[in-house]
Amino acid sequence: MHHFRYTDQNLHCESVELAAVARLYGTPTYVYSATTMADNLHRLKNSLIGLDVQVCYAMKANSSLAVLRHLGNLGAGFDLVSGGEIRRVIAASGDVHSSVFAGVGKTEDEIRLALENGIFALHVESEPELARINHVAGTLGIQAPVAIRINPDVDAQTHAKITTGKQGNKFGISLAQAKLVYEAVAKLKHISLKGVQMHIGSQLADTGPFVEAVKKMVPFVEELKRDYGITYFSIGGGMGIIYPDALASGTQEWWDAKPAAQRPVSPESYGEALTPLLAPLDLKILLEHGRYIVGNAGVLVTRVEHLKRAGGKNFLVVDAAMNDLIRPAMYDSYHEIVPLHRDTSRRALVADVVGPICESSDCFAKDRQLQEVGEGELIALMSAGAYGFSMASRYNSRSLPAEVLVKGSSFELINARETFEQMVANEKIPAFL
Ligand code: LLP
């Protein structure tokens, strides 16, 4: 469910007309619904009924300060993967004490920053990393709280580039090896064992792989609790969102019309499947979802530059490009594309929706059927709240896009479009040229 709807044929985010936002701040612009994020967080938090749950929002999905402040205000901790992300949480006055620090290549400086700011735990991916954490904690004269990331070797049945819990991925430690690692850890002076972690992949469409992974982990987690007194089990993130029916899936009717067997994963089905497996552990459960919380809460608004006809095809050239939203080029992802003004009297158009960047992968959709739109008109790429702006770049010397947050009938610019001066601010032409 989300809060993007047509009212009088004009697409709104909550009570704000998206065209009004575009008029004020130009395009391409990401627009987020604060209420959708709050609803999603709330549903996740309540998905594992009766369990002690902490949501650590995976901020890699969308790390804008306003989003962090909003989710932090609602009680979220954060799943952090870099010094920059730790600093962002601090800058947004988020709670580092309820946050975890993950990632396969934490530097000494990053580990120090996390520890100095009272991180809840570091999620450890390898033995060399443990030794490094032990060393840094030693120099600070403290014990570092850690959990080991286990790779449960489960097929997440998602895109190869975002599957992480299979043997052969760079992530985590295998179940077979894990016992020895925990034994070794217990002997390290500056490490305090707090928990265990897993994450099998992103954009999972059903509960099956989550269940399989948790089932594989449970006997080991029980052992860890008994032998080392661990207090939490982080089951990672990865809950998928609806991309192809994005607009329609914002309503309860859409969900109600789906036969139970065809319903995509939701916090409720996830909770129903996992609560019985997790409850007997009697541990705190950490959830690290990113996409689920923000994905359907954002759209990318873009303006049509031209409708070009070539080689028997239509190309709708828009002012957003792969630098603004890399997902279609990188993961062949599907984003529903809708006009900001719906006009049912218009003809249908089948077109490739492309950006102006000089490579063929700068394509948001191939042979997509859309309402005919012309130069200057506005369209929205749906479900762009996760891994949209956070993966944006300046490729082709294009400025980073603007971001706007909507709540009810209020909206505000939360990130101004980058200026050319900001883009080149750190560059310097050496004196020898
Ligand atoms: N926890 C860990 C350890 C992770 O590696 C990730 C995501 C998450 C949590 C959050 O996963 P989520 O709930 O958002 O699925 N750029 C890709 C997605 C990469 C996900 C990386 N890890 C995309 O645009 O689809």
Residues whose N, C-alpha, C, O or C-beta is under 5 A from the ligand:
A	BS01	LLP	A58 A61 A102 I162 H199 G201 S202 Q203 G236 G237 G238 M239 E288 H289 G290 R291 Y292 R327 Y387
